[in-house]
Amino acid sequence: MGYSNAVSSINSSKIWVSDGAFNKLIDDETLRIIILVQYCTISTIINICGIASNIVNIIVFIKQGFKEAMNISLVGLALSDLFSLFFLQWENICFSPMLQEADVPFFSLEVQYLSGGWPRMCCLRITAWITAYITFEKCLCIAVPLKVRLILTPKRTFIIIICIYLIIMAAVSPIYYTTRLVYKFFPSRNRTQLGIGFTEDRVSIDGVLFITNNVFLPVTAFVTVAVCTFILTFKLNRKAKWREVSTTKTEHMSIKEKQLMKMVILISAFFIGCFSPNAIVFFWMAKEPEFNIAGKYENIFIAVFDYCFLLESLNAALNTVIYYKMSSKYRQIFRGMFCGQHKKPAGQSDQERQNVK
């Protein structure tokens, strides 16, 4: 869950206050600069660009229509990325030292825990499972190429995507029973502000939530994506060698499938690359008890998760580049929207015009 979900255990008077008892690897002033540069500047720019690009993605896929099941999956993926960027931007605002020092009626680090941290984590899990479904679907295309279109119809794909959303949201929802927004007194600020409060049975319920949302759901999705991506890459390379001795006609008949597999591999590989550091950090947290928001290494913990958040932003923001590079249909509609180009570019073959995303 990261820094945003660890805020429940913090001592609010400790944030931005140096404690000589801790041998911090990053001092408070350095941490403040890191947050101002990464959260408030770099991450904000990426988020704004990502929000715009995902809105464009949704429009383009809707214009393409939903006769292809893949378009439904990609719309679901774009929606989860869009919402994750909205929530991450809200977290960036809440983490800003300027907001924490401002005269506002809420303590931003605690309020964002429920209003930004958990919703963003929910969207990330949805993104992971839709990516896993897309890669698994392409593996089925290899295993049972003649039956996959009958098995995973657009209607069934739509139902599967909806189920992914509902199941992940249901897995996250108990946190809003154990943790709630309440007005409470903050001694360090000598005032009453809106923060978070907990129910008495929170420990037992949150233990199950941690295993479900931080272990089972992300690890299962990550392994599925990794295994399916490996299979797709292996099969694609194998087919490429086979095509060297195949007829030209057979090769042209396979261009559509080849381009689609390449695009899915790129999406999956980018997902793996952006989320691997996050998984490593969680293993580090399990090994080092002091590596948390209130421990000896709190500042480096915040700085590391700041870096992880940047990678999450990039994963959600840059799929547009992959779609544009790999899909002639996407390029055609995109150029029609922004460049007024509705006709195929000169020199484009009829077969390229038929390629899917």
C-alpha positions in Angstrom: 0.0 0.0 0.0 2.9 2.3 0.5 3.4 5.5 2.4 -0.2 6.7 2.0 -1.5 3.6 3.7 1.1 3.6 6.5 -0.1 7.0 7.7 -2.5 5.3 10.1 0.4 4.5 12.5 2.1 7.9 12.5 2.5 10.3 15.3 1.2 13.5 13.7 3.5 15.7 15.7 6.5 13.9 14.3 6.2 14.9 10.7 8.8 17.4 9.5 10.3 17.5 13.0 13.8 16.2 13.4 14.4 13.6 16.1 18.0 13.1 17.3 17.2 9.7 18.6 16.9 8.4 15.0 20.0 8.0 12.8 18.2 9.2 9.6 19.9 8.7 6.3 18.0 11.7 4.9 17.5 14.8 7.1 14.2 16.6 7.3 15.3 19.5 5.1 16.5 17.2 2.4 13.2 15.3 2.6 11.3 18.5 2.3 13.2 19.4 -0.9 12.6 15.9 -2.3 8.9 16.2 -1.7 8.7 19.6 -3.2 10.6 18.5 -6.3 9.1 15.1 -6.9 5.6 15.2 -5.4 4.8 18.9 -6.1 6.6 19.3 -9.4 7.6 16.2 -11.4 4.8 13.9 -10.3 2.2 16.7 -10.7 3.4 17.3 -14.3 3.3 13.5 -15.1 -0.1 13.2 -13.5 -1.7 16.1 -15.5 -0.2 14.7 -18.8 -1.4 11.2 -17.8 -4.9 12.3 -17.0 -5.1 14.0 -20.4 -3.7 11.0 -22.3 -6.0 8.5 -20.6 -9.0 10.7 -21.5 -7.8 10.6 -25.1 -7.3 6.8 -24.9 -10.9 6.3 -23.8 -12.3 8.5 -26.6 -10.2 6.8 -29.2 -11.2 3.3 -28.1 -14.9 4.3 -28.0 -14.5 5.6 -31.5 -13.1 2.3 -32.6 -16.1 0.5 -31.2 -16.5 -2.6 -29.1 -16.7 -5.3 -31.8 -13.2 -6.3 -30.6 -13.1 -7.6 -27.0 -9.6 -6.1 -26.6 -11.1 -2.6 -26.9 -13.3 -3.2 -23.9 -10.3 -4.4 -21.8 -8.3 -1.3 -22.9 -11.1 1.1 -21.9 -11.3 -0.6 -18.5 -7.5 -0.2 -18.2 -7.6 3.4 -19.2 -10.4 4.2 -16.7 -8.5 2.6 -13.8 -5.3 4.5 -14.8 -7.3 7.7 -15.1 -8.8 7.4 -11.6 -5.5 6.3 -10.0 -3.8 9.5 -11.4 -6.7 11.7 -10.0 -6.2 10.1 -6.5 -2.4 10.3 -6.7 -2.6 14.0 -7.6 -4.8 14.5 -4.5 -2.1 12.8 -2.5 0.5 15.0 -4.0 -1.5 18.0 -2.8 -1.9 16.6 0.7 1.8 15.7 1.1 2.8 19.2 0.2 4.5 20.9 3.2 2.7 24.1 2.2 -0.7 22.6 2.8 0.4 21.0 6.0 1.6 24.4 7.3 -1.5 26.2 6.0 -4.5 27.1 8.3 -6.9 24.4 7.1 -9.5 22.5 9.1 -8.0 19.1 8.4 -4.7 17.3 8.8 -3.9 16.5 5.2 -1.6 13.5 5.9 -4.4 11.6 7.7 -7.3 12.8 5.5 -5.5 11.6 2.3 -5.2 8.1 3.8 -8.9 7.4 3.2 -9.6 10.0 0.4 -6.5 9.3 -1.7 -4.3 6.4 -0.5 -6.8 3.6 -0.4 -8.8 4.6 -3.5 -5.5 4.9 -5.4 -4.4 1.5 -4.2 -7.8 0.1 -5.3 -7.2 1.5 -8.8 -3.7 0.0 -9.0 -5.0 -3.4 -8.1 -7.7 -3.1 -10.8 -5.0 -2.0 -13.3 -2.9 -5.0 -12.3 -5.7 -7.5 -12.8 -6.9 -6.1 -16.1 -3.3 -6.3 -17.3 -3.2 -9.9 -16.1 -6.5 -10.6 -18.0 -5.2 -9.0 -21.2 -2.0 -11.1 -21.2 -3.9 -14.2 -20.3 -6.3 -13.6 -23.2 -3.4 -13.4 -25.6 -2.0 -16.7 -24.2 -5.4 -18.3 -24.9 -5.1 -17.0 -28.5 -2.0 -19.1 -28.8 -3.4 -22.1 -27.0 -6.8 -22.3 -28.7 -6.7 -19.7 -31.5 -9.9 -21.0 -33.2 -12.0 -21.0 -30.0 -10.9 -17.9 -28.1 -13.2 -15.6 -29.9 -16.1 -17.8 -29.1 -15.0 -18.1 -25.4 -14.1 -14.5 -24.7 -16.7 -12.6 -26.6 -17.1 -8.8 -26.2 -20.1 -9.3 -23.9 -18.2 -11.8 -21.6 -15.1 -9.5 -21.6 -17.3 -6.6 -20.4 -18.7 -8.8 -17.6 -15.2 -9.9 -16.6 -13.9 -6.3 -16.5 -16.9 -5.2 -14.4 -16.3 -8.2 -12.0 -12.7 -7.2 -11.6 -13.8 -3.7 -10.6 -16.4 -5.0 -8.2 -14.2 -7.6 -6.6 -11.3 -5.3 -5.9 -13.6 -2.6 -4.6 -15.2 -5.1 -2.3 -11.8 -6.3 -1.0 -10.8 -2.7 -0.2 -14.2 -1.5 1.3 -13.7 -2.9 4.9 -11.1 -0.2 5.5 -13.9 2.3 5.6 -15.5 0.4 8.4 -12.4 0.2 10.6 -11.0 3.7 9.7 -13.1 6.8 9.6 -12.7 10.6 9.3 -13.4 12.2 12.6 -12.7 15.5 14.3 -10.0 15.2 17.0 -7.6 17.2 19.0 -3.9 17.4 17.8 -1.7 18.4 20.7 1.2 19.5 18.5 -1.0 22.0 16.7 -3.1 22.8 19.8 -6.3 22.6 17.7 -9.1 20.3 16.6 -8.9 19.1 13.0 -10.4 16.5 10.8 -8.3 13.3 11.0 -8.7 9.6 11.1 -10.1 7.4 13.9 -10.3 3.7 14.3 -12.8 1.1 15.5 -11.9 -1.3 18.4 -11.8 -4.3 16.1 -9.6 -2.7 13.6 -6.5 -4.8 14.3 -8.1 -8.1 13.4 -9.9 -6.8 10.3 -6.9 -4.8 9.0 -4.7 -7.9 9.3 -7.0 -9.7 6.8 -7.0 -6.6 4.6 -3.2 -6.5 4.6 -2.9 -10.1 3.4 -5.6 -9.7 0.8 -4.6 -6.3 -0.7 -0.9 -6.4 -0.1 -0.1 -10.0 -0.7 -2.7 -12.1 -2.5 -4.2 -9.7 -5.0 -1.0 -7.9 -6.2 1.3 -11.0 -6.1 -1.2 -13.2 -8.0 -1.7 -10.5 -10.7 2.0 -9.8 -10.9 3.0 -13.4 -11.3 0.2 -13.9 -13.9 1.4 -10.9 -16.0 5.1 -12.1 -15.7 4.4 -15.7 -16.7 2.0 -14.7 -19.6 4.4 -12.1 -20.9 7.2 -14.7 -20.9 5.0 -17.1 -22.8 4.0 -14.4 -25.3 7.6 -13.3 -25.9 8.7 -16.9 -26.4 5.9 -17.7 -28.8 6.4 -14.5 -30.7 10.2 -15.1 -31.2 9.4 -18.7 -32.2 6.9 -17.6 -34.8 9.3 -15.0 -36.1 11.8 -17.8 -36.8 9.1 -20.0 -38.4 8.0 -17.2 -40.7 11.5 -17.0 -42.1 10.8 -20.3 -43.9 7.0 -19.7 -44.4 5.3 -18.4 -47.4 4.7 -14.6 -47.9 0.9 -15.2 -47.8 1.1 -16.9 -44.4 3.3 -14.1 -43.1 0.9 -11.4 -44.1 -2.0 -13.2 -42.6 -0.1 -13.1 -39.3 0.7 -9.4 -39.2 -2.4 -8.4 -37.2 -1.8 -11.1 -34.6 1.9 -10.2 -34.4 1.3 -6.5 -33.8 -1.3 -7.1 -31.2 1.0 -9.5 -29.3 3.8 -7.0 -29.5 1.6 -4.3 -28.0 0.4 -6.5 -25.2 4.0 -7.5 -24.4 5.1 -3.9 -24.3 2.2 -2.9 -22.0 2.9 -5.9 -19.7 6.7 -5.3 -19.7 6.2 -1.7 -18.8 3.8 -2.7 -16.0 6.4 -5.2 -14.6 9.2 -2.6 -14.8 7.2 0.1 -13.0 5.8 -2.1 -10.2 8.8 -4.3 -9.5 10.4 -1.6 -7.2 7.2 -1.4 -5.2 7.3 -5.1 -4.6 10.9 -5.0 -3.5 10.1 -2.2 -1.0 7.4 -4.3 0.6 9.9 -7.2 1.1 12.3 -4.6 2.6 9.6 -3.5 5.0 9.0 -7.1 6.1 12.8 -7.6 6.7 13.5 -4.3 8.4 11.0 -3.4 11.1 12.4 0.2 11.4 11.7 0.8 7.7 8.3 2.5 8.0 6.6 5.9 8.4 7.4 6.1 12.1 10.6 4.1 12.4 14.3 4.9 12.3 14.4 5.1 8.5 11.2 7.1 8.1 12.7 9.8 5.8 14.3 7.4 3.4 11.0 5.4 3.5 9.1 8.4 2.4 11.7 9.2 -0.3 11.7 5.7 -1.7 7.9 5.6 -1.9 8.0 9.0 -3.6 10.1 7.3 -6.3 7.6 4.4 -6.5 4.7 6.8 -6.9 6.6 8.4 -9.8 6.8 5.0 -11.5 3.1 4.4 -10.9 2.4 7.7 -12.6 4.6 6.8 -15.6 2.9 3.4 -16.0 -0.6 5.1 -16.0 0.5 7.9 -18.3 2.6 6.4 -21.0 0.4 3.7 -22.4 -0.7 6.2 -25.0 2.8 6.2 -26.5 2.6 2.4 -26.9 -0.8 2.5 -28.5 0.3 5.2 -30.9 3.4 3.4 -31.9 1.9 -0.1 -32.3 -1.7 0.5 -33.6 -2.4 1.9 -37.0 -6.1 2.2 -36.1 -5.2 4.2 -32.9 -2.9 6.5 -35.0 -5.6 7.1 -37.6 -8.2 8.1 -35.1 -5.7 10.1 -33.0 -4.5 12.1 -36.0 -8.1 12.6 -37.0 -8.9 14.1 -33.6 -5.8 16.4 -33.4 -4.3 16.7 -36.9 -7.4 16.5 -39.1 -6.0 13.5 -40.9 -8.8 11.1 -41.6 -7.2 9.4 -44.6 -4.4 6.8 -44.5 -0.9 8.3 -44.8 0.8 8.0 -48.2 2.6 4.8 -48.6 0.6 2.9 -46.0 -0.3 -0.6 -47.2 -3.8 -2.0 -47.1 -2.6 -4.7 -44.7 -1.2 -2.0 -42.2 -4.5 -0.2 -42.4 -6.2 -3.4 -41.1 -3.9 -3.8 -38.1 -5.4 -3.6 -34.7 -4.0 -2.0 -31.7 
